[in-house]
Amino acid sequence: MKIKTLLGATALATLPLSAGVAFAQDLPACENCADSMVLMSWGGAYQASQVAAYAEPYTALTGVTITWDEGSNEAVAKMRAASEAGNMTFDLVDVEGPDAQRACDEGLAVEVDFDAVLAPGTDGSSPTDDFGASGSIINDCFVPQIVFSTTFGYRTDVAAWNGKTPDSLCAVFDLENFPGMRALEGRPKKNLEWALLCDGVAKDDLYDVLSSDGGVDRALAKLDTIRDSVVWWSAGAETPQLLADGEVVMGSTYNGRLFSAIEEQKQPIAMLWDWQVFDYDGWVVPAGLDEARMNRVMHFLHFATDTQRLADQAKYISYGPARGSSQPLVSTHATLGIEMAPHMPTNPANQKNYLVNNIEWWADNQDEVEAVFQNWLAR
Amino acid sequence: MLTADGVPLRRSLNRALRRQKLRAMLLIAPLLVFVLITFLAPIGDMLFRSVENQIVSNTLPRTVASLSDWDLASETPPDETVFRALAHDLVIATELKTHTRLGSRLNYEASGMSSLLRSTGRDVEDFGEDLSASLADLDPVWAEPVTWADLLGDPAWRAEHESWAATGQRSGAPAFQPSATALTALPRTTEIYGAFARITQEVNGRNLMRQDPWHLVAITLIEEIKADPAAAQAFAGEHAARLAAIAGADLAQADFTAAFADSNDRWITPTPWSVIALYAAPYTPGYFLNAVDLGKTPEGIAPRPADEQVYIMLFMRTLWLSLTITALCLLLGYPVAWLLANLPARQANLLMILVLLPFWTSLLVRTSAWKVLLQRQGVINDVLVWIGLIGDDARLVMINNQLGTVIAMTHILLPFMILPLYSVMKTIPPTYMRAAKSLGANDWSAFWRVYFPQSVPGIAAGCILVFILAIGYYITPELMGGARGVFISNRIAYHIGTSLNWGLAAALGTILLIVVLVLYWVYDRFVGVNNVKLG
């Protein structure tokens, strides 16, 4: 298994080089730029896809040394600590949309002028329009890379279900028909929305209910009904592991993780796309870089977020590219050779019911709701 | 008495001794510096962070000053002056993006402050928009950024700025200097414009002549001129005429209370104001109060709402589980240590390796191994189902709860109990037991009255070691404990990494440190640290 992964990674690493070289003449020279960079990302399969699709081609073109730090889970804490110490040790940080909002709000990340820094789409559209087409522009600091979703996977061999298969999100809250343990993230976001949806709240009213008095308590009360059957996870890799071990019968995680458990590792798991929650992941540039490092980062961003690069990343992991012009270029998986389009969260068959993470509501209410949720969890 | 070279003997001796002391100091210097930098300094920083609270007075200096007259117990919000001061502070804070941090800080004390400051932060730059528009209606020059720089800026600075602009450079603009006239005739307007100029030039790096001043500048100018129309006379030429026109014009009064109420009606309740006032001091006991489920209220210190009380419970859980783990370690470790000390060397060595082998294995590996053993589909459950002791649908839950934490931690900490016990037992001569028996004691009383008292220093050392290690454990409870089997240290890690409430994390850490020190002191009183033998 390990050897296969290694071989796969080498094969992946060599593939995009040819595309990169053909592109070399279009990459402008970088003046007064640092010759090394530290990028922070999530580790695992996701970071591997970034290494293969962006970092290695860029190093091949420019000779810049790229070092990776796997700290994105606590990106804002690390950026704040580095900023307080007056020594920003990372040049570019990979974060989810809400963390980008937080870093931007607190002045930890700098604003990026899309049209001046980023490459135009291959279809001629301006960067603003091209990213705007997928709705991924959240704030002025965030350069989006991918659209991903948080959704549920379930085991296909649970005897106690008597042949029934869950086809709706509310199966998660239905212990009678679908007994067994569930894996949920130990954070309020998404769990509260799902709980309310299964408590009879309509999609359009979700955030009105959550904002109203007792709205959060109502969601927690719904979660209380399954609380004794929940394993709380903190890293996205936990759910596929728990599912594969049979420790839980269903669980939420990022769709790419489930894809790799189902298609690459052939586990008896199936996707439950109902009410998947869309989110964006991308880069923020930390504040406090000197000019040479800033120039280098902007130069890298120009390269790493162009149409082809974003489409390349989808060869390695089932997350959709955040540029409109990249979508038609999404092809087959680099090693499995299967079509990636049906596994994308944005595939029409997969998004009959879906939510888009309400960044603004969560940015405003994160502190409050998080505290309530953690206290609920600790009791 | 003199030495051979004529120096008094005493001085010569002192010098030689001093050199020796210095050499000794130099030898320990690396360790001393290391301890200072990596141990004492971080602890000092932690203690400081747990009381430091300058963010409130730094972000809202004017509000804090003007709130000092407001009665905390009041049922009504403060008056317009305070609203104006807050608008002033918030405009600057939103430009500097510090209002979000402040919101997070105040939200630790009263839920709702974060969203309140964030949402009002979005609105505050538009406060008074209509007033500044009516000023531009009166005379279009007020819509020109240059008008403001000419009116309030020092003429020498203006000339310098002009020549800089002529060079076409983008950076290095000369910083705004107020004119003496403006400072005396329009002090408040000049102050606000000065803040605007500093942020525009230094923080945003923009050209002051191309940026519209905040509406707040226009509002303040109107008020100052209305209050004292004679101020217009202090200015020369066209400025005097323009200012006199404002004095004569019919312009509305700014109403910040209404603007805040419009943005969020919580501002016209006393709650947010009392939170700001209560936590305005640069140093606060707030984090410590929070760490023991208390909070400041206008009526004094009071317990937090029931659904926010978790820390005392977590501390008690941590202490209780640590005690359980220590007791289990003693129960399991004592016989093993006795065997180690009393078996022939060959077998004892083999046994010793079995004790040390897990001790040398990574903590994470051992914890993960326990996960594999204890989980529902794990080895232990599989075996129990296979031999028919439990049904397949009634597998034991031994993980993601307190039981999982206790089992894994007992195993991990066991060597810390066995090794001190063994080192003490090794020194107890076996002849004592034989002597006791020859004097008529049975096995039990020989052990209890002769052997056991001599092993007490080892028990003491083992218990204190295991307990102090257990109380600060993080990774094993995190992986094994689920939601209800976690320790206080997991909560500290959560506040450091996720909620970013570093003050509370520091306060919880400090309390943990104090608890350990107090227990150590109690222990010293009753057992005596001199009786502790670590080997």
Contacts between the chains, C-beta under 8 A, distances in Angstrom:
chain1	res1	chain2	res2	distance
A	73	B	497	7.7
A	74	B	497	4.2
A	74	B	498	7.0
A	76	B	500	6.6
A	77	B	496	6.6
A	77	B	497	5.0
A	77	B	498	7.3
A	77	B	500	5.7
A	80	B	500	6.5
A	102	B	100	7.7
A	105	B	97	6.2
A	105	B	100	4.2
A	105	B	118	7.4
A	106	B	97	5.9
A	106	B	98	8.0
A	106	B	100	5.3
A	106	B	101	5.6
A	107	B	96	6.9
A	107	B	97	3.6
A	107	B	98	7.4
A	160	B	393	7.3
A	181	B	376	7.5
A	186	B	483	7.2
A	231	B	400	5.7
A	231	B	482	6.8
A	232	B	482	6.7
A	232	B	483	5.5
A	245	B	375	6.7
A	245	B	377	5.5
A	246	B	376	7.5
A	246	B	377	4.4
A	247	B	375	5.4
A	247	B	376	5.7
A	247	B	377	6.0
A	363	B	118	6.8
A	364	B	114	7.2
A	364	B	115	4.1
A	364	B	118	5.0
A	364	B	119	6.0
A	365	B	114	7.6
A	365	B	115	5.2
A	366	B	114	7.5
A	367	B	103	7.2
A	367	B	104	5.3
A	367	B	107	4.3
A	367	B	114	3.9
A	367	B	115	7.7
A	367	B	499	7.7
A	368	B	107	6.2
A	368	B	111	4.7
A	368	B	112	6.1
A	368	B	114	6.1
A	368	B	115	6.4
A	370	B	498	7.9
A	370	B	499	6.2
A	371	B	107	7.5
A	371	B	108	7.9
A	371	B	111	6.5
A	371	B	308	7.4
A	371	B	499	7.3
A	372	B	111	7.2
A	372	B	307	7.2
A	374	B	310	8.0
A	374	B	494	6.9
A	374	B	499	7.5
A	375	B	307	6.0
A	375	B	308	5.7
A	375	B	310	5.1
A	376	B	307	7.5
A	377	B	483	5.0
A	378	B	310	4.6
A	378	B	313	7.4
A	378	B	314	6.6
A	378	B	483	7.0
A	378	B	484	7.9
A	378	B	486	7.6
A	378	B	491	7.4
A	379	B	310	6.6
A	379	B	313	7.5
